[in-house]
Amino acid sequence: MDTTIPPIYLVGGSKGGVGKSFVSLALADYLQRQDRHAALVETDTANPDVMKAVQDEIHCVAYSLDDADGWIGLVNFCDGHRDAAVIVNTAARNQAGVARFGAMLAGTLGELERRLVVLWVINRQRDSLELLHGFSRTFPDAVTHVVRNGYFGSPDKFTLYQTSALRKTIETKGKSLDFPELADRVADELRGQRLSIRKAVETMHIGERAELLRWRALCETMFAGVMVDG
């Protein structure tokens, strides 16, 4: 496999409200600031907030992963944009589609000469972990990093994950990461106005901008710590 071709980054979690969109936004910002060519595949076609936030900055396309056509489109997009790190922002409902059609992507990674790097975002509930078990069966060769979202508390609060056999399995190939909490008023403005991180830094008031820059720096440290380029 040609390791000079950028990876596919799949931001998952399967359930809604765990913070996938903010991880995708932060990852897109990080790659751009590192002068890496990036593209986004938005799979939340009903509420494509991430795509609307970054569509003026990077190439974006939307596919539903609920059916085979969407997976075909995703594979072809990755093939047609081999110079770009592809960020796949997954929708909360995509678990069934992964189980039925995900092998289409898994089986073409060799031909695409792509590595699949998964950022699996969790809260403190058991189903975040159970859904990862199912996902991992479809993509056993992916490098998976579990992302504890700081919005739900400090790392020691994620007791189910901290003490699980799953954590030991993840950390044989990947890492457990801590995604920093962002102040609610800043997060609400990002979400409400559908702003990219870059645009928000340019337009927010000084107080909100200071908080965003603090958070951005922590996100960059997190991504750099796992060599996000693969």
C-alpha positions, 0 to 999 in steps of 0.5 A: 500500500502506498503510504504517500496517499493520504488516509481516509478519516472516518469520524464515527460514533453511530449515535447522535449527540456525542460530538462527531460534527465538532471533531470533523470541524476540528480535523478539517481545520487542523489539516488545512492549517498543516497545509494538507489537501483535504476533502469532506464526505458528509453522510448526514444528508438530512442535516449537513451542518459540517458540509455547510460550514466548510464548503467554501474552504474544502471540496465537499460532497454528500452521500447517504450511507444508508444504501449501496449507492452512497457507498459506491459514491464514497469509494469512487470519490476517494478514488478520484481524490487521491491527493486529498485526505478524505474526512467522512463525517458519519450520520447517527443512523449509519450503523445499519448501512455500515453493517450491510454495505461497509464491506464495499469500502473495506474491500477496496482499501487495498486497490485505493491504496488508502489507510482507514483511520477511525476517530470514534467519538464516545460519551459515557454511556454503554451503547457508544462502546457496543456500537464500536464492537459492531463497526469494528467487525466490518473494518477490522484493519482500520486504525481506530482511536477512541475520542472521549468528548470532554463535554461529558466530563474528564477522562476518569468519568468515562468509567465503562470505557476506562475499565473495559477490555475494548480499551485494551484492544483499541490501544494495541493499534490506536489510542484513547484521545481526549477531545477538549470541551468548548464553552457552550456559548462558542459552541452554540455560535459555531453550530447556529451560524454553521461556521468553520473554525477558520471563519469563526476565528475571523468573525467572533467577538474577542472573548469568544475568539480567545476561547476558540483559540484555546480550544483550537490549540488543544485540538491541534495537540490531540491530532498531532499526538496521534500523527493524524496523517496516518 
